[in-house]
Amino acid sequence: MTLPTRLGFLLIDGFALMSYAPVMEPFRAANRLSGEDHYTWRHYSVDGSPALASNGIELAVDGSVDAMDNLDMLFVCAGGNPALFDDAGTFSQLRRASRFGMRVVGVSGGPFILARAGLLDGYRCTIHWEHEAAFLETFAAPRLERGLFVIDRNRMTCAGGLAGLDLAVALVAQDLGAKLARRVSDWYIQREQ
């Protein structure tokens, strides 16, 4: 029996629900449609207090960034102005997680935080268009591309918004096959590309 893939969602205050939900919900749908728990997930914030979305909604979390452990993949969801995010402890934990083989995903403004932690040096990536100019002014080592999402080895980036659905469905296809991925896509009435 294959163990479930353990997902983590690091929610940086100011993250957009519209970027978070499309990347998270397809994994829940994959579990439901298959009748098996292929994925489990936990949520984190920088300090363990509820994460504040851009619309003012607070989302309960399972712990702080220091509690992230035993994950297979971590999604860093950020919005607002990620260029202002400067938490040395978070950057350190992200570097530690990647050293131990965790796949790391930046969503919307999340790639800015991954780049600030040095995790995108030499990697292809994308980011929400709103953050593109600041990203290009700040970083030289990542290779920025325009697109819905980019998968480059164990680093993934997603432009945010509804693009998270495309990324998550692609990951379900990679993990569990195209047939289930099509069912997940149909569940969310996603138009075929």
N, C-alpha and C positions, 0 to 999 in steps of 0.2 A: 504494500500500500504506500502510495506517495503522500508525504506529509503536506499539509496545506502551505501555500506560499504566504509568508508573514509580511504584511504590508504595514508601513507606518506613514502617517500624515503629519508633518510638522507644519502647523498653521501659524504663520507670522501675522501679527496684528495688522489689519488692513487688507487681508486676503479677500478676494471676491468669491462669494458663494457660487457665482456662475462659472468660475474656473475650477473650484473644488468639486462640486457635485458631479459634473460630467466625467471627471477622471476617477471618482470613487465609486459611483453607483454601478457601472458595468461589472465590477467584481462581485458585488452583491447579487446582481442579476445572473451572473455565471453560476454562482452557487445555487440559486433558486431553480434556474432552468435545468441544471444538471442533476439536482437532487443530492449533491455532495458539497461538502465544505472544502473547495479547492483553495479558497482564500480566507484569511483572517486579517483583522486590522486593528490598529491602535492609533490614537490621536495624541499629539504632543503640542505643547506651546513652549516658548522660551523658558518661562519660569513655573510652569505647571498650573497657572491660573487659567480660567476659561479664555479661549481665543476669541478676539473681537473681529468680526467680519466688517467689511467696508460699509455695510448698510446698518451697522450697529447691533446686529444679532450676536450674542455670545454663544459659543459652542463649547460644551464641556469636553475636557481632555482627560487622558489616562495618566498623564504625568508630564514632567519637564523634559527638556532636551537632554538632560543628564541621565534620564531614565531609559532612553532609547537603547534597546539591547535585543539581541536575537531576532533581528529583522532580516528579511531577504531583500526588500526594496523599500526605499524611503522617498516619499513625495514631499518636496518643499514647496508649499503654496504661499505666494506672497503677491501683494498688490500695492496700491498706494504709491509711495516713492521708495522702492527697495534700495535706491542709492544711499538713503539715509540710515539704513539698517547697519549697525556696527556693534555686534556683540561677540567679543573674542571667544567666549565659552561656546557659543553656537558654532562658530567657524571651526573651533578645535574638535568638537564632537562630530561635525560633518566629515572632517579629514580622518578622524579615527574610524568612523563607520566605513568609509571607502577603503581604508587600509585593510580592513577585515573582510573585504569582498562584498559588502552591501552595494546593490545597484542603487544609484542615486538619480532622482528625477526632479528637475526644476519646472514648476508650472507658473505661467504668466510672468510675474516678476521674480519667481524663484531662481531662474538661471543667473540673475544678477548676484544673488546670495551665494550660489555655487561658485561663480567666478571669483567673487571676493574671497572665498575660502581657498581658492587656488585649484578647484576641482575640475575646471573646464580648460585648463591650459593644454593646448594641443588637440582639443576635441572640437568637432563640429557641433553647433548648437543653434537654437532659435530662441526668441523671446517675444513677448507681446510688443507690437509696433510702438506702443506708447513709451516703452523703455529703450527702444533701439538706439536713439541718438546718444543718450547718456551712457549706454553700454559701450558703444563704439568709442566714445571719448575717454572712457575709463580703462578699458581692457584691450590689449593687443594680442595676447596669446590665444584666446578662443577664436574659432573660425565661425563667425556669425553667418547664418543663412536665413532667408525668409522661407517660412513654411509653417504648416500646422504643428508638426513635431519632427524631431530629429533623434534617431537612435544611433549612437556612436559607441560601440563596445558596451561598457557597463555604465555609461552616462546617457541619460535621456533628458530632453528638454521639450517643452510644449508651450506654444504661444498663448495658451489660456483660453478663456471663453469656452465655446463649444468644441474647440480642437481637442480638449481632454477626452471627449468621447471617442474620437478617432484613435488617439493613442491607446486608450484603455482597451478598445476592441482589438487593436493590433496586438497588444500584449496577451489578451485572452486567446487569440488565434495562435500566437507563438507557443503559449503554454498548453493549450487544450484542444487546438485544432480549429480549422476553418468552419466546420459545421456548427459548433457551439458559438463561435464568434458571430456567425450570421444570425443565429437566434437572438443573441444579445443585441445586435444591431437592430433587428426587427422589433425587439421589445421596446426600444427607444425611438422607433419609427425613424431610424436613420436612413437617409437616402444612400444608395450604393454609389460609390465613386467610379 
